[in-house]
Amino acid sequence: MKEIRFSEHARLKIDVLASRGVSIDLNFVFDTVRSPDKLEIGEEDKLIAQRRLDENLVLRVVYRDFGSFILIIPLYPGRRSRYEKD
């Protein structure tokens, strides 16, 4: 299994979310990348993995696959109503 690394921005975002009452477990992030509910291709060949957090929110993880490892760039919660339209 490929190594998953977090950018400094992604680590900071996890801390900021925790300070605002949204706790993101690292294993949930790993599971989101490995087995997303939805996968999109973003700008510059970035991938966006999405998985349901709760009844109202999804977790979106933006990452790049460098072959030997995966780098998580940012991650953020989003409203299901916005991202689960299709």
Buried (B, 14 or more C-beta within 10 A) or exposed (E): EEEBEBBEEBEEBBEEBEEEEBEBEEEEBBBBBEEBEBEEEEEEEBBBBBBBBEEEBBBBBBBBEEEEEBBBBBBBBBEBEEBEEE
